[in-house]
């Protein structure tokens, strides 16, 4: 029987078992495993192993994958009637691994419990029991020398999301982030108000009942939180592109809230980091020298982080600098989802996908009126009485400090297109390679200073990514 030496069934004891592969889809159970003599096993990163985690006199299986230089680790809690082999969770796990996050795909039930549950369904909705398993798995991680220093997050689907929130409430000093996919956070009950981990609730746009349950749970959360609606998705996110959107949202959330790079741990040159936004702007300007001194060129910075970068670009090119303000129009009741955007110059752009939500025009106008006030406030703050520059017939270089999903930049480019410029150039110091490629089809030119893989997040590529203040923007303009 062929064996895979890099896949080991690990326990808390010195004994270990090497699990031979039964078929391409899974691993044989312990009674089919090859026993080995007791010995101490020292795991070194990276890890790709099947592990056994002790729970109440028994154990549960889990698949552990940890890259060589992990920035955190996410424990997965599957939904009712599922297991660690959930194809949807496995797809999300692959995306997180791509972003240099470790993953632990966990069976929440022992084999004996799973057999009983198949006939009685007595365990799949036992949220306290499922939460206990997550707590046990997290404490097991903390007992492993190679893993104990990693920041921990939970990804829960369906009932698993309730278990994740209950466990996060218990382990407030350990769990940093939670993501729920099509979940039932309402089943976490009173634990919701005790969750301190940054929590993202992801729901399908066509999953009406679950949207309502998540909205109610969202109101009870007292932590940093967000609720994301995936347009066109039903409960299981089976529609084309919807599960990929879940992967993107979850990846961004975990990278943002789990990654903690030690201050001054490495030099900027050693990791190809920018010292700060001004350094990034100076380097980006070298890629834009063909536009130097041309009278029709104008540089626009997206506030706030894009303005210091744009300032250095404009200085190096000897061209005018201005700010272009974009305000998202959030769906009423789910403001994190953009139904459109407004921008400097009275521009309004609507998201075509939002039409499926059948939002009344009066509601759209009410949101737009509110955001217009904020846009006008920022216009006055940044620009004073100086009018915006005329973009008609000009080459516009639109600058930000980086592109992750590119949603804000995309809205800005669409809005600028309505002012009939001769050419739109999007320029950023760093971007996800996929996003950079998408923009090649949307603007006249895209300049991405570097497209590292894995990308992870914009801030990872800066030594100093301190938030830019309104006062700094005003001073630079």
C-alpha positions in Angstrom: 0.0 0.0 0.0 1.4 3.4 -1.0 2.0 5.8 1.9 2.4 9.6 1.9 5.2 10.3 4.4 4.2 14.0 4.7 0.7 13.2 6.0 0.7 12.0 9.6 -2.0 11.3 12.1 -0.7 13.2 15.2 -1.9 12.8 18.7 -0.9 14.4 22.0 1.0 11.3 23.0 4.5 10.3 21.7 2.9 7.6 19.5 2.1 8.4 16.0 0.4 6.7 13.1 1.1 7.1 9.4 -2.2 6.9 7.6 -2.0 5.2 4.2 -4.1 6.6 1.4 -7.3 4.6 0.6 -8.3 6.7 -2.4 -7.6 10.1 -3.9 -10.4 11.7 -1.8 -9.5 10.7 1.7 -7.5 8.8 4.3 -8.2 5.5 6.0 -9.4 5.3 9.6 -7.0 4.7 12.5 -7.8 0.9 12.7 -6.5 0.7 9.1 -3.4 2.8 9.9 0.2 1.5 10.1 1.3 1.6 13.7 4.7 2.9 14.6 6.9 2.5 17.7 6.5 5.3 20.3 9.0 8.1 19.5 9.1 11.9 19.9 8.1 13.7 16.7 9.3 17.2 16.2 7.2 19.0 13.5 8.9 21.6 11.4 7.1 24.1 9.2 5.7 23.7 6.6 3.1 21.1 7.8 0.6 19.1 5.8 -0.8 16.5 8.2 -3.9 14.7 9.4 -4.0 15.1 13.1 -6.0 13.6 16.0 -7.3 16.0 18.7 -8.3 14.6 22.1 -11.9 15.4 23.2 -13.6 14.0 26.3 -11.8 10.6 26.3 -12.0 10.2 22.5 -10.6 12.2 19.6 -11.6 14.0 16.4 -9.8 14.1 13.1 -8.5 17.3 11.5 -6.5 18.3 8.4 -3.7 20.7 9.3 -1.8 22.8 6.7 0.7 25.4 7.8 3.0 27.2 5.4 6.7 27.8 6.1 6.1 31.4 7.3 2.5 31.6 8.4 0.9 34.9 9.4 -1.9 33.2 11.4 -4.1 30.1 11.5 -7.8 29.6 10.8 -9.9 26.8 12.4 -12.8 25.7 10.3 -16.2 24.7 11.8 -18.4 22.8 9.2 -22.1 23.0 9.0 -24.8 20.5 10.1 -24.4 17.1 8.5 -21.1 17.9 7.0 -17.4 17.2 7.9 -13.9 18.5 7.5 -14.1 17.3 3.9 -16.7 20.0 3.0 -15.8 21.0 -0.6 -16.8 24.6 0.0 -14.7 24.9 3.2 -11.8 23.2 1.4 -12.0 25.8 -1.4 -11.9 28.6 1.2 -9.0 26.9 3.0 -7.0 26.8 -0.3 -7.4 30.5 -0.7 -6.3 31.2 2.9 -3.2 28.9 2.4 -2.4 30.9 -0.8 -2.3 34.0 1.4 0.1 32.3 3.8 -2.4 31.5 6.5 -2.5 28.1 8.2 -5.7 26.1 8.2 -7.2 23.4 10.5 -10.2 21.7 8.9 -11.9 20.0 11.8 -14.4 17.2 12.3 -16.6 18.5 15.1 -17.9 15.1 16.0 -16.1 11.9 17.0 -16.6 8.9 14.7 -19.0 7.4 17.3 -21.0 10.6 17.6 -21.1 11.0 13.8 -22.6 7.5 13.4 -25.3 8.2 16.0 -26.0 11.6 14.4 -26.6 10.0 11.0 -29.6 8.3 12.5 -30.8 10.7 15.1 -29.5 14.2 14.2 -29.0 14.7 17.9 -25.5 16.3 17.7 -25.5 18.5 14.6 -27.5 21.3 16.3 -25.9 20.9 19.7 -24.1 24.3 19.6 -22.5 24.0 23.1 -21.0 20.7 22.1 -19.7 21.9 18.8 -18.3 25.0 20.5 -16.5 22.8 23.0 -14.8 21.0 20.1 -13.5 24.3 18.7 -12.2 25.3 22.1 -10.5 21.9 22.5 -8.9 22.3 19.0 -7.7 25.8 19.8 -6.1 24.7 23.1 -4.5 21.8 21.2 -2.9 24.3 18.9 -1.7 26.3 21.8 0.0 23.2 23.2 2.0 22.7 20.0 5.4 24.5 20.1 5.5 25.3 16.4 1.9 26.7 16.4 1.3 28.3 19.8 2.5 31.8 18.8 0.2 32.0 15.8 -2.9 34.3 15.9 -6.1 32.3 15.6 -9.3 32.8 13.6 -12.5 30.8 13.1 -14.4 30.2 9.9 -17.9 28.8 10.4 -20.5 27.6 8.0 -24.2 27.2 8.9 -24.4 25.9 12.5 -20.6 26.0 12.6 -20.7 29.8 12.6 -22.8 29.7 15.9 -20.3 27.3 17.4 -17.4 29.6 16.3 -19.0 32.6 17.9 -19.7 30.8 21.2 -16.1 29.5 21.3 -14.7 33.0 20.4 -16.7 34.5 23.3 -15.1 31.9 25.6 -11.6 32.4 24.2 -11.6 36.2 24.1 -7.8 36.4 24.6 -7.0 33.9 21.9 -9.4 34.3 18.9 -8.8 37.4 16.9 -11.2 37.0 14.0 -14.4 35.1 12.9 -15.9 34.7 9.5 -19.4 33.2 9.0 -20.5 31.9 5.6 -24.3 31.4 5.2 -24.3 31.0 8.9 -26.7 30.9 11.8 -25.0 33.3 14.2 -28.4 33.8 15.9 -28.0 30.4 17.5 -25.0 31.7 19.5 -27.6 33.5 21.7 -26.2 35.5 24.6 -22.6 34.8 23.5 -22.9 37.3 20.7 -22.6 40.3 23.0 -19.4 38.8 24.5 -17.5 38.2 21.3 -14.5 40.5 21.0 -13.0 39.0 17.8 -13.5 41.0 14.6 -16.5 39.3 13.0 -17.6 39.2 9.3 -21.0 37.7 8.4 -21.3 36.7 4.8 -24.7 35.9 3.4 -26.1 35.2 -0.1 -28.2 37.9 -1.6 -31.1 35.5 -2.3 -31.0 33.8 1.1 -33.7 36.1 2.5 -34.4 34.2 5.7 -30.8 33.9 6.7 -30.1 37.6 5.8 -32.8 38.5 8.4 -31.3 36.2 11.0 -27.8 37.6 10.4 -29.0 41.2 10.5 -30.5 40.6 13.9 -27.3 38.8 15.2 -25.2 41.7 13.7 -27.1 44.2 15.9 -26.2 42.2 19.0 -22.5 42.0 18.3 -20.4 44.5 20.2 -17.1 43.8 18.4 -15.6 45.2 15.2 -18.0 43.8 12.7 -19.2 43.8 9.1 -22.0 42.1 7.1 -21.4 41.3 3.5 -24.1 40.4 1.0 -23.0 38.4 -2.0 -25.4 39.3 -4.9 -27.2 36.5 -6.6 -26.0 33.8 -4.1 -28.4 31.3 -2.5 -27.7 29.6 0.8 -25.0 27.2 -0.4 -23.3 29.7 -2.7 -23.6 27.3 -5.7 -24.0 30.1 -8.3 -21.0 30.8 -10.5 -18.5 33.1 -8.9 -20.3 33.4 -5.6 -18.1 31.0 -3.6 -15.0 32.7 -5.1 -16.3 36.0 -3.7 -16.7 34.3 -0.3 -13.0 33.2 -0.6 -12.0 36.8 -1.4 -13.9 38.4 1.5 -12.8 35.8 4.0 -9.2 36.1 2.9 -9.1 39.9 3.1 -10.7 39.7 6.6 -8.3 37.2 8.1 -5.2 38.8 6.6 -6.3 42.2 8.0 -7.1 40.9 11.5 -4.7 38.0 12.0 -1.5 39.2 10.5 0.8 40.9 13.0 4.2 41.7 11.6 6.6 42.5 14.3 7.7 46.2 14.2 11.1 46.7 12.6 11.5 42.9 12.2 13.1 43.3 8.8 14.4 46.1 6.7 12.5 47.5 3.8 15.1 46.4 1.3 15.2 42.8 2.7 11.5 42.3 2.0 11.0 44.7 -0.9 8.8 46.8 1.4 8.1 50.5 0.9 9.3 52.6 3.9 6.0 54.6 3.7 3.6 56.0 1.2 6.0 58.8 0.2 8.7 56.3 -0.6 6.2 54.2 -2.6 5.2 57.4 -4.6 8.7 58.2 -5.5 9.3 54.7 -6.7 6.1 54.6 -8.6 6.9 57.9 -10.3 9.9 56.2 -12.0 7.4 54.0 -13.9 5.5 57.1 -15.1 8.3 59.2 -16.5 6.9 59.1 -20.1 4.2 61.5 -18.8 6.7 64.0 -17.2 6.1 67.6 -18.1 3.2 67.0 -20.5 0.7 69.9 -20.3 -2.4 67.7 -20.6 -1.5 65.4 -17.6 -3.1 65.6 -14.2 -2.5 63.3 -11.2 -5.5 62.5 -8.9 -5.1 60.9 -5.5 -7.8 58.8 -3.8 -8.0 60.0 -0.2 -6.8 59.4 2.1 -4.0 56.9 1.6 -3.5 57.5 -2.1 -2.8 61.3 -1.7 0.8 61.0 -0.3 1.6 58.6 -3.1 0.0 60.9 -5.7 1.8 63.9 -4.2 5.3 62.3 -4.9 4.2 61.3 -8.4 3.0 64.8 -9.3 6.1 66.3 -7.9 8.4 64.0 -10.0 6.3 64.5 -13.2 6.0 68.3 -12.7 2.2 68.1 -13.3 -0.8 69.3 -11.3 -2.2 67.3 -8.3 -5.8 67.1 -7.2 -7.9 64.8 -5.1 -10.8 62.7 -6.4 -13.3 61.8 -3.7 -15.5 58.7 -4.0 -18.3 57.8 -1.6 -19.9 54.4 -1.6 -23.7 54.2 -1.7 -24.5 51.3 0.7 -27.6 49.2 0.4 -30.1 50.3 3.0 -29.8 48.0 6.0 -26.6 46.4 4.5 -24.4 49.4 4.1 -21.3 47.3 3.6 -22.6 46.3 0.1 -22.2 49.0 -2.5 -25.2 49.6 -4.8 -23.2 52.4 -6.4 -21.0 55.4 -5.7 -20.9 59.1 -6.0 -17.8 61.1 -6.8 -16.3 64.6 -7.1 -18.1 66.7 -9.8 -21.6 65.5 -9.1 -21.0 62.0 -10.6 -23.2 59.1 -9.7 -22.4 55.5 -10.8 -24.8 52.6 -10.0 -23.7 48.9 -9.7 -25.6 46.9 -12.3 -25.9 44.0 -9.9 -27.8 46.1 -7.5 -30.8 46.3 -9.9 -31.6 42.7 -8.8 -32.3 44.0 -5.3 -35.2 46.2 -6.5 -34.3 49.1 -4.2 -36.8 51.9 -4.5 -35.5 55.0 -6.2 -36.5 57.1 -3.2 -34.3 54.9 -1.0 -31.3 55.3 -3.4 -31.8 59.1 -3.5 -31.9 59.3 0.3 -28.6 57.4 0.7 -27.1 59.5 -2.1 -28.2 62.7 -0.3 -26.6 61.6 2.9 -23.3 60.6 1.2 -23.3 63.8 -0.8 -23.1 65.8 2.4 -20.1 63.8 3.5 -18.5 64.2 0.1 -19.1 68.0 0.2 -17.6 68.1 3.7 -14.5 66.4 2.5 -14.3 68.6 -0.6 -14.4 71.7 1.6 -11.8 70.2 4.0 -9.4 69.1 1.3 -9.8 71.7 -1.4 -11.3 74.7 0.4 -12.9 77.1 -2.1 -10.6 75.9 -5.0 -12.8 74.3 -7.7 -11.9 70.8 -9.0 -9.7 70.7 -12.1 -11.3 70.1 -15.4 -10.6 66.6 -16.6 -12.2 66.8 -20.1 -9.7 65.9 -22.8 -6.9 65.4 -20.3 -4.7 62.4 -19.4 -5.7 61.5 -15.9 -3.3 59.4 -13.7 -5.4 58.0 -10.9 -3.3 57.0 -7.9 -3.9 55.0 -4.7 -1.5 53.3 -2.2 -2.4 49.8 -3.5 -5.1 47.6 -5.1 -6.5 44.6 -3.3 -10.0 44.0 -4.8 -9.9 47.4 -6.6 -13.6 48.3 -5.8 -12.9 51.9 -4.8 -10.5 52.5 -7.8 -13.0 50.9 -10.2 -15.8 53.3 -9.0 -13.4 56.2 -9.4 -12.4 55.2 -12.9 -16.1 54.8 -13.9 -16.9 58.2 -12.5 -14.0 59.9 -14.2 -14.9 58.3 -17.5 -18.1 60.3 -17.4 -16.0 63.5 -17.5 -14.6 62.5 -20.9 -10.9 62.5 -20.3 -8.6 61.6 -23.2 -7.0 58.8 -21.3 -7.2 57.2 -17.8 -4.1 55.7 -16.3 -4.4 53.8 -13.0 -1.1 53.7 -11.1 -0.4 52.0 -7.8 2.8 50.9 -6.0 1.5 47.4 -5.3 -1.4 45.2 -6.4 -2.8 41.7 -6.4 -1.9 40.3 -9.8 -5.5 39.3 -10.6 -6.8 42.8 -9.9 -4.1 44.4 -12.0 -5.0 42.1 -14.9 -8.7 43.0 -14.5 -7.9 46.7 -14.8 -6.2 46.2 -18.2 -9.6 45.7 -19.6 -11.2 48.6 -17.8 -8.8 51.6 -18.3 -6.4 52.8 -20.9 -3.3 51.9 -19.0 -2.6 50.2 -15.6 0.8 50.6 -13.9 1.4 48.3 -10.9 4.7 48.9 -9.3 4.9 45.3 -8.1 2.5 42.3 -8.0 3.8 40.0 -5.3 2.5 36.5 -4.9 1.0 35.7 -2.5 -0.4 39.2 -2.3 -2.1 39.0 1.2 -2.9 42.7 1.7 -1.7 46.2 0.7 -0.4 47.1 4.1 1.9 44.1 4.2 4.2 45.8 1.7 4.8 48.9 3.8 7.0 49.3 6.8 4.9 52.2 7.9 1.2 52.0 6.9 -0.1 54.4 9.5 -3.5 55.9 8.5 -3.3 59.2 6.6 -5.2 61.9 8.3 -7.5 64.6 6.8 -5.0 67.2 7.9 -2.2 65.5 6.0 -4.3 65.4 2.9 -5.2 69.1 3.2 -1.5 70.0 3.6 -0.3 68.0 0.6 -2.9 69.5 -1.6 
